[in-house]
Amino acid sequence: GNASTNAGGLRYLRYGSLRGNILGVEAVLADGSVVDSLSTLRKDNTGYGLPQLFIGSEGTLGVITRLTLLVPARPKAVNLAFFGVRSYEDVQRTFVLARKKLGEVLSAVEFADRAAIDFVLQREAGTGVRDPLEKTYPFYVLIETSGSDEDHDTEKLHRFLEAAMQPGAAGDAVETAVVQDGIVAADRSQAKAIWRLREGISDAMTVAGYVYKYDVSLPLPRMYELVEATRARLDAEGFSDVAPAAGYGHLGDANLHLNVTSLKGRDDRLLSLLEPWLFEWVAEAKGSISAEHGIGQCKPDYLHLSKASSAVSLMKLLKQTMDPKGILNPYKVLL
């Protein structure tokens, strides 16, 4: 399932896509025949890269039954820091500084706005998960480092912290500190609680009402612009109080998760405000309507916004050739 959807994740920045870590695939075709393209080789330039046909095709070309994975070593030293910042511009500055100062040990850089964090804190009240900072901020950045030498990694993290909290030290034209406050997890328990603030957003917004979820990729400077545009659109139609929007996601690969929760339940008028407007906005910004969760049965009508007509035509030809009766995961990806 993960391979068929080319699932992303929190540490794409460090380890890359699942597609890039699969060495070989065995798959069953629509006629029942088995394609053996298993390999344990990092380099194999013999003919077509058949495994790539099945990775990310969401089961529409074949059913993956076995695969070989390139598995990285588990890091011996992991550090986690959580920061409060004043603007999305400072979110970007924090990311740039982290890339400069942390380099090879950087494994994850996540962000969330205050609205997203509030949903988690409301749902997790009484569980021990709390806001680790004394003051509230419009945005938060979570940074994880992973390496093999704890002393080395900790020293690099401390140098980053010094630069991030010192006005003018980021090396840009802005003479203010990149971050306003922050905390480094003291142990695994605290790190787990901090991660919960980020990983619990989707569930928290889902249980709060009927949620409309969007998974898009955009040029980094424009990522949060979509959240602001969505809020303005909802506010103009009187939905701001009954359908709050929140933005969060992966800075390392410019993947935004935008959730809109209808507190009163499903609302088709709200949906009509969001779609297809939101997908068209992403297309105009040179983004992708699906960063890591695929097309499925909800987005085939909008595939043309992220794929050229020639690419869609070739996809249809492959589907017709490999599954002429349309029995593999029908009504998904292609119409």
N, C-alpha and C positions, 0 to 999 in steps of 0.2 A: 504493500500500500504506500509506504513512504517513497519507495523508488518510483512507483507508477505516477505519483504526483510531484516527484522531484521536490520533496518537502524541504523547506528552509529551516531556519532556527536562530537561536540567540547568538550562536558563535560562528556564523557565516564569515564574519570578518577574519577570524583566525584560521578556520579549516576549509572555507570555501563551500560550494554547493554539494549536495549529495551526488549530483550527476558527476562532479569532478572526482568523487571518491569511490565510484563504482568501477571496478576493473573488468567485470564480465557479467553476463546475464544468461540464464536459461529461461525460455518462455514457450508457452503453448499457444499455437495459432488458432484461428477460428475453425480450421478443418481438423483440429486435434493433433496435428503434427507438432513435434518438439524441435525448437531451434536451440542448438547448443552453441552458445557464444561465450561460455565461461572461460575465464583466463585469470591468471594470477600475475600477469606481466604488466609492468608500468608502461612499457613501450611496445606496441604491436601495430605496425603500420601496414597491415596486409588487407587490402580491400576496404569495403565499406565498414564504418563503425556501427555495426548492427545493434549493439546494446543501447545506443543512444535513441534508436527508434522507439524503444519501449519505456525508457526513462522519461517521465513527464507526459506521456501520452494518455494517462489516466485510464489504462486498461482498454482502450478502444482499438488497439492494434494487436494485442496479445496479453496473456496473463503470465506475469513473472512468477516463476516457481522456485528458482534458486538464483543467487547472485554471489559474487565475490567482492569483498569490500577492502579498501585500503584503510586500516584502522590506526590512528595515531596513538602514541603512548599517553597514558594518563599523566597529567602534570603533577609534579610533586609539591609544588607551591602555588597556592591560589589566594589572591587578595581581592577584596571587593570594597569599593568606595561609592558613596551616595552623596550627590551634591544638589544644592538649591541654587538656581540662577534666575536672573531677572527678565530675560527675554529669549526668544528663539534665536536671535542673533548670537547671544552668549552661549546658547546650546551648541551652535556651530563652532564658535571659537573654542569651546571646551574640547570638542571632538578633534579639531585641528591640532590643538596643543597636546592632546593625548597621543596622537599619531607621532608627533615630533619627539615627545619626551619618553614615551613608553615603548614605542617601536615594536620589537619582536615579541615582547611578553604580553602585548595587548590582545585580549581574547574576546571581549564584548564591550560594546558601547550602546547603551539603550537610553531612550528619553521618554518622558511622559509629562503631560500638562497637569495642572492642579486638579482639573475636573476628573481626570482619570484616577488620580491618587485618592480623591475624596470618595469615589465609588468603592474602592477597595477598603478604605478605613471604615466606611459605614457597614460594609458587609462583614468585615473581620472584627468588629467591635466585640471585646470580651475574649478573643482568642490569643491575645498577646502581641498581635501585629499592630504596631503603632507608627506614627510619624517619628522618624529618628531625629529630626531636626526641631529645634525649639520654635523657630518662626516658619511661616508658610511662604512659599515662593510660587511664581507663575509656572515655572518649569523645573524639572528635575532630570539629572543625568546620572546614570549608573555605569560605573566602569569596573571591569574585571580584568585582572592580569593572571596569566598562567605560565609557569615556567618550571625549571628544574633546580633552581638555586634560590631558596627563600631569602637569604640575605641580599643577594643581588637584586631580586625583584622588589623587595621592600624598599631598598635604597632608591631605586628608580621611581617608585611610587611617591616617596617622600619628596623627591626633587620636583616631580610633577605638581604635587600639592603646593609646594612653595611658589612655583611659578604661577599656578592658577589663582592663588589668593593674593598675589602681589600686583598692584596696579601698574599697568604698562609693561608687564613682563611677558605678555603673550606674543610680543613681536609684531603686533599690528598697530594701526593708527589710533586705536581706542585706548585712552588712558584710564581705564577702570579695571578692576579685578575681573577675571573671567568668571569665577564662582563667588558666591556670597557666603556660603556656609557648606560644611560637609562633614562626613564621618567615614571612618574606615572600620569595617567590621572587625571586632576583636576576636571572634571565634566562629565556628561553623553555625552555631545556633543563631547568632546575630546575622550572619550572612544569609542564612535561609529565610529569616524574617524580612530582610531587605529585598531579597529576590521575590518574595511573595508580593511585595508592593507592585512590582512590575508584572509578574506572571499571573497575578490574580485579577488583572483589569478586565479581561474579556469575560470571565465568569461573573464578576461582580456586576458588570453592566447588563449581562444576560438575565440575572435573577431580579434585577431592579425593574424590568419591564420587557417590552417587545423590542429587541435590538436589531438594528440594521447595520451589518458589518461590511466594511470595505477594506480590502488589502491591495494597496497600490504601491508602485514605485515611481519616484519623481526625482528630478534634479534636486540635490540637497537644499539649495537656497529656497526652493519653492514648496518644500514638503508641508510646512505648517500653514502656508498660504491657503491650501485647500481647506484646512479646518476652519480658518477664519472666514473664508468665502461661504462655507456651508452654514456656519452660525449666522452670518448676515442674511443668507437666503431664508433660513428658518425663522429668524427674528422678523423679517419683513412680512411673513405670513402668519405671525402670531404663535409660533411653535417654540419659542425660546424657553418658556417655563415648563412646558410639558414634554419636550423632546430635546434634552441636553446632548450636546456633542462633545466628544473627547478624542484627543489625538495622542498617539504613542507609537513606539516602534523601534526599528533597528537603524541607528545612524550609520553603522559601518557599511551597509548596502543600500542606504536611502530608501528603506521600506517603511511606509507609513500605514498604520492601522487606524482607521477612522471609524468610530462607532457612534451611532445615534440611537439613544434609548427612548422609546415612546413609553412614558410612565403610565399611560392609560391603556396600553395594549396596542395591538395591530391597528394601523391607520393607513388606509390605501391612499388618502390624500397626501400624507407625509411621504409615502413611497414615491408618488408621482412627482414630488418636489425634488427628490434625490436622484431618481433615475428617469431618463438617461443623462440628465444634466451632469451628474458627477463624473460619469465615464467620459463624457465629451470634454469636460474641463481637464481631466487627466490627459486625454489625447492631445489637446491643444498645448499642454505644457510639456509635450514630448515624453510622457511617462508611459507606464504599462498599467492596464486595468486589473492585472493580477500579478502580484510580485512573487507569491510563494504558495498560494492555495489553489491554483489551477482555474480552469474555466467551468468545469462541471455542467450542471443543467441550468444554472442561473445566468451565465454570461455568454452563451453562444451567439446571441443576437448582437453582442457588442464586440465580438472577436475582431471584426474588421477595423476597429479603432486602434488596435495594437499590432495588427498584422497586415501587410500589403496584400492586395488581391491576388497577386501571383503566388504568394506564400500560402494563402488559404486554398487556392486551387490545387497546389501540389499536395497539401494535407488531405484534401478530399480524394485526390487520385490515389494516394497511399492507402487511405481507408477503404476505398472501393476495391483496390487490388488485394489487400490483405484480409478484408472482411466483407466480401461481396453481398452477403445476406444481412449484414448489419446486426449481428447477434452479440457482439462484444460491447458491453456497457453502452447500450443504445441511448440515444437522445442526449449524449454528453459531448462536449467540446464542439462538435460540428452538427449543424442542422441538416 
